[in-house]
Amino acid sequence: MKVTIDRNECTSCGTCWETCPAFFEENPGDHFSKVVEKFRLNGNIAEGTAPEDLEACVNEAADLCPVSIITVET
């Protein structure tokens, strides 16, 4: 499943990386969310492919995001 983060609208609340730290993490340069390197699409920190075993926590993180900036496509 493809996951996209709208980093321009991220508020750095930490919900996604606290909910699903295996897939999301804080970018130390700007403190916004990014996809963990091993799951990135073409090296893009805002796009990734979630493996089946992380789909539940990625979906939960997207649902809990207070500004709804995580898009999940199956």
Residue pairs with C-beta under 8 A, 6 or more apart in sequence:
1 49
1 50
1 55
1 58
1 72
1 73
1 74
2 41
2 47
2 48
2 49
2 50
2 72
2 73
3 23
3 35
3 39
3 47
3 48
3 49
3 50
3 58
3 62
3 70
3 71
3 72
3 73
4 46
4 47
4 70
4 71
4 73
5 16
5 24
5 32
5 33
5 34
5 35
5 46
5 47
5 69
5 70
5 71
6 46
6 69
6 70
6 71
7 30
7 32
7 33
7 34
7 45
7 46
7 69
9 67
9 69
10 32
10 33
10 67
10 69
11 66
11 67
12 26
12 31
12 32
12 33
13 65
13 66
13 67
14 26
15 61
15 64
15 65
15 66
16 24
16 33
16 61
16 62
16 64
16 65
16 70
17 24
17 25
17 26
17 33
19 57
19 60
19 61
19 64
20 54
20 57
20 58
20 60
20 61
22 36
22 54
22 57
23 35
23 36
23 39
23 48
23 50
23 54
23 57
23 58
23 61
24 33
24 34
24 35
24 36
24 58
24 61
25 33
25 34
25 35
25 36
26 32
26 33
26 34
27 33
27 34
27 45
33 69
33 70
34 45
34 46
35 44
35 45
35 46
35 47
35 48
36 48
39 48
39 49
39 50
39 51
39 54
40 47
40 48
41 47
41 48
41 49
50 58
50 72
58 70
58 72
59 72
61 70
62 68
62 70
62 71
62 72
